[in-house]
């Protein structure tokens, strides 16, 4: 077990390049199972969750070759389907939520797919109904073994159909999409997620020979094809990490440049931070955040009422950044209501911030009111435990802004989503070290 030891209150300065997008990588890696030909993928983040999925692919018999940092070559010509029914797979698969997206490609190409109930963050209920409802409507037979929490689907030939998803699930859309590309006939997916990750997956699949239209909208049309070929793909920079660095710069009143962010895929991110009073300058494809020595002020609505920031499916604001927004608000001028609609356990980390001196009222599991300190009272150092990836990095931002020495335990959660975060923070002046306990 490892922990972070942090000497907070240090000014930071420099540039930082975001890693490849974790949520995109998990989808793209599963898609390599759809073809027997070689797929080259660049900008793969070196993080725990992604590395677990790469190991799962290796266990299936996929040939994986590391060409360079973040650059891998995959070939799934010979896939070992017996691994699906092994006890080892039941153990390996449940350690990663992204493993659920193996089911669609396996079902489409080989006629069967299985998965143990996947793990991941303990942020609330994350049901799988959308995934399997879609696969069943494409013609799969579904089985769920309640004794060992094991899901299975089988089909001799998937058939295109019209689907109306019960929720705009990103992973559900990806799974159904990857199954539909090899189904016979036409499939329409309405209420599809349209996040940049899905747009990237659609682009990759189309280059492989799929026929997907409506990319970027919530209505996808897929004309099934018989087979897919290999391709090259470059993963986007991680929007969640970009937002984390913006929040870090504001909270530590530091001058930071975030390099190569792909502005066209940032959606609501710049506008939401600007509503908190944070200055973001567009410099080419970089974001420059000046040191906010005079602080930052939350905008109210035009009628003077308190600003509410809530999450929503794309193009709404991503739920993965609400924890960062909440932390940043603790030092703003003014007050804000954070409304976490999608996950009922994601705000429970605020008690740690309250212990550090933040003024937060947890209204209920989904809503928290934050009254900012305006830097007139800094957060206090503390001993903390990371409950999940996003809350973990939010607590890390809080610790870096606090006076004194803080310790964060269970940093394995942070490592699941952020590549070498301590090393990269040191490069811009942070006093952080990784210690074993």
N, C-alpha and C positions, 0 to 999 in steps of 0.2 A: 504494500500500500504506500502511496506517495501523497505528499501534501505540498502546497505552495506556501512559502514564507515571503511575505510582502512588506516592504518598507514604503508606506504610502506617503502622499503629499509631495511627491517628486514631480517637477515639471518635465514634460516629455517633448521631444522635437525630432522631426525627421519624416521619412516616407516609409510606407508599408504597402506591400503588394498582397491583395487578397488571394487566398487559396481558391482552388476550383470548388464549384458548388457541390456540397455534400448531397443535397436532395436530388440534384440532377444526376450525379455520379451513380447513385444507387439504382436509378431507373436504367441508365445507359448500360451499366454492367450486366443487368439482367437480360437486356436485349441481345447480347452477343450469342445467347442460346438459340436465337431464331435462325441462324445460318450456319452451314458447315464451312463457310469461307472465313478468311481472316478479317478481323476488325481491329483497327488501330485507334487508340483513344489517348488524347493528350489532356494535360491539366487535371489529372486525377489527384485529389487531395490525399495526403499521407496521414489518415486519421483512423481511429480504431474501427468505427463502423464500416468504412469502406474496405479496410484491410480484411475484416471478417468476411465480407461478401466475396472478395477476391479468393480467399481461402476456400469458401464454399464452392466456388466455380472450379477450383483446382480439384476438390474432392469429387466433383462430378466428372472429372476427366478432361476438363477444358485445359488446353495447353496455354499457359500464361508466361509471357516473356517480358521482362522489364527492360525497355530500351534505354530510358534515361529517367531523370527525376520527373515523376508525374506522367510518364509516357510508357504505355503498356501495349502489347500486342496479344490478342486473344484468338484462339481457334477452337471452336466447339464441334469439330468434325466427328469425333468419337466421344459420345456422352455416355457415361455409365449410369443407366437408369436404375440399376439394382441398389445404388446408394440411396434412392428415394425411400426404400422400404427398410433401410438399416436402422439399428438403434443409434448409431453414430450420427446419422442425419437428424434424428429426433432431438438429439442433444445439441448439435451444432446450429440447427436452424432456429431454435427458440431464443437464441442469444441476440438476435438482431431483427428489429421490426421490418427493415427493408427486404428481408428474405421473402416476404409475402409476394413480392413482384417476380419471383422465380416461377410462380404457378402458371401465369398466363403464357409465357414463352414455351414452357415445357409442355403444357396442354396443346398449344397450337402446333408444335412441330412433332411431338412424340405421342400425343394422344392421352397423356396422363400427367398430372402434377399433384404434389402433396406438400404439406408444410405443417410443422407443429405450431401451436399457438405462439406467435412471435413476441419477443420482449420489447425493450425500448424504454423510453422515459415514462415515469410514473406521474403523468400530468393529467390523468383523467381517463374516461372510457374512450377507447379507440377501436370501434367495432369493425368487423370485416364483412358485414352483410353486403355492402355495395359491391365488393369484389366478386363474391360468389353468386350473388343474384344475377350479375351481368354474365358471368361464365355459364350459369345454368340456362339463361335465355339464349345463349349462343349454341346450346345443345349438349352441354356437359351434364353428366350424372354426378351428383354430389353426395359425399359421405362424411360424417363427422363422428369420430370415436371419442366419446365423452370421458372415457377412462384415462386416456393419455393425451387428450386435447389435440387430436391429429385430424387435419382436414385433407380430403382427397377429392379430386375431380378426374373424370375420364370421359373421352369422346372419340369415336372412330373418325368423325369428320364434323368440325364446327360449321355451323351455317349462319350466314348473316341475318340480322334482324334489326328491328327498331328498338332502341333502348332509351328510357328516360331514367336517369340516375336519381336515386332518392336524396343524394347529397353530392355536391361538387367535390368529391374526394380526389386529391391529386394522385395518390397511389392507386386508388380504385380505377380512375380513368386510365392511368398508365397500364395497369394489369389487363384491363378489358381491351384496350387499344392494341396491346401486343398480341393478344389472342385473336382479335378480329382481322389483323392484317393477313393471316393465313387461312381465314374461314372462307367457305364457298359462298359467293354472292356479296351483296351490299349490306353493310352495317351502318346505322346512324346512332350516334351517341349524343343525346341532348342533356343539358345540364352538366356537360363535361367541364372538368377543371381546365383552365386556359392559362395557367402560370407559365412563365418563361421555361421552366423545366419541361413541361408538356410540349411546348412549342419546339424546344430543342430535340426532344425524343421524336416528335413527328418528322422534323427535318432529317434526322438520322435514318429513320425507317424509310422515308421516301427516297433517300439516296441509295438505300439497300434494295429498292425496287418496289416498295409498297406504294399504294395509291390512296393517299389521305388528303382530303380537302377540308376547308374550314379552319385551318390552323390559326390559332390565336383567338378563336371564338368559342362559344359554349355549345356549338353544334358541329360535331365532327362527322364526316362521311368517309367511310372506308370501303373501297372496292377490293375484295379479297384477291390475293395472288397465290400462285402455286408454291413459290419459293422465293427466298431473299438471298442476296449476295453480300459480300463483304463491303466495308467502307472505312473511311477515316472520319473521326469526330473530335472536336475540340470543346471541352466543357467550359461553360461560362464561369466568370468569377463569382464567388459566393456572396449573394446579396445580403445574407444574414450577417456574415462576417463584416461586410462593408458597413452595415448599420451599427455593428458593435464598435468598430473603430471610430465612427462619428461620435457615438455616445461617450467613448473613452476620452476623446479630444475635448469635448465640452466639459465633462466632469472634472478633468484634471487641469482645465484651463491651459491646454497645450496647443501648439501649432503643429499640425500633422497633415501630410499629403497622402491620400490614398490613391494608388496608381492603377491605371487601366481597369476602370470599374464597369465599362460598358453601360454608359448612361441610359441608352435606349431601353434597357431591361430593368431599370430601378423602380419603375412604377411610382407609387405614392411615397416612397422612402424620403426623397429630398423634401417634398412638401410637408410631410409630418414633422420632420426635425425643424423645419423653418417655423412651424406653428409653435414650437417650443422656444423660439427666439434664437435658434442656432444658425450661424452664418455658414453656408456652404457655397464655395465658389467653384464654378466649372472651368477648369483649365485644360483644354483639349479633352482627353478622356479621363482626366484625373479629377478628384475632389480635393480642394484645399480648404481646411478648417483653420481659421486664425485663432490665436489664443484669446479666449473670451475673458479678458482681465476685468471687464466691467459686468460680467455675468450675462445672463440671457433671460428674457421675459416671455412667459407664456401668453399667447394671444387668446383673448376671449372671443366668443362669437360676436357678430355685429350688433346684436341686441344687448351685449354686455354679460350674457350668461356664461357660466363656467364651461371651458372647453372639455369635450369628451373625445378620447381616442379609443377606438374599438377595432377589433380584427374582423376580417371578412374575406371570402374567397376572392382571388384575383379578378379584377384589378383593385380590389380593396387592399387594406394594409395587412401584411402577413402577421399571424399570431406569434411567430417565432421572435419578433422584435419587441413585443409589448413589454417583456421583462426589462429590456434595456431602456425603453422609453420611461418606464416607471422609475428606474434608478436615476436617470438623468433629471427627471422632474423634481427629485428630492433637493436639488440645489438651484432650481429655477426661481425667478420672481413670479409669484402667483400660484394658483391652484389648478388642479386638473383631475378629471375622473377617468380612470383606466377601466375599460369594460372588456374583459376577456370572455368572449361569447362561446368559444369552441371547446375549451377544456376546463373542467371544474376544479382541478387541483393545481393549476399553474401559478396561482397567486399566493399560495401558502408559504412561499419563501419570504414574504414581506415581514414576518416577525423577526427575521434576522436583521433586516434593515432598521426596524424599529429599535432593536437592541443597540444599533450603531448610532441612534439619535435621530433617525428620519421621522418626519411627521406624516404618518400614513394611517388612514382609517380603513380597515378592511370591512367593507359594507356587507359583503356576503362572498361566497366562493368565486363569484365572477366579477366583482367590482371593488375597486379601491380608490379612495380619494387621497391625493398627495398634496400637501401644503409645503411649498418650496422654502428652503432656508436662505436663498439668495447669497450663498457663501458667507453669510454672517456667522454661521455656526457650522463648522466642518463635521463630517461624520467621524465617529470614534472607531479606532481599530478594534478588532474582535477576532475571536476564534469561530470559524464558520464551517459549514459542511455543504457541499454542492449537492442539491437534490436531483437536478437534471442538467442537460447541456446548457440550455439558455438561461436558466436561473443561475447556474454556476458561473457563466461568464459575466452575468450582471453583478453578482457578488464580488467577482474579481475586479470589475470596474469600480465598485464601491470601495473596495479595499485599497486600490491604487490611489483613490482620491482622499482617503482618510488619513489623519495624522497618526503616526505611530506604526507599530508592527502588527500585522494581521496574519492569521494562519487559515488556509482553506484546505479542509480534508475532502476525501472522496473525489479527487481531481480526475479520476478515471472518467467521470462523467464529462468533464470539459474536454478531455482528450478524444472523446468520441466524435466531437464536432469541430475541433480547432487544431490545426496542424502546428506543432512545435510552438505553442503560443508563448511560452516563457522565453524561448530564445528570441523570438521576433520582438517581444516587448523590450527585452534588454537592449536590442539594437536601436531603440528610440529613447533609451534613457531610463527605463523602469528598473527598480531595484526589486527583483523577484528571483527566487531560487526554488528549485525542486528538491525536496528532502524526503528521505525514506523514513518510515516509522513502523 
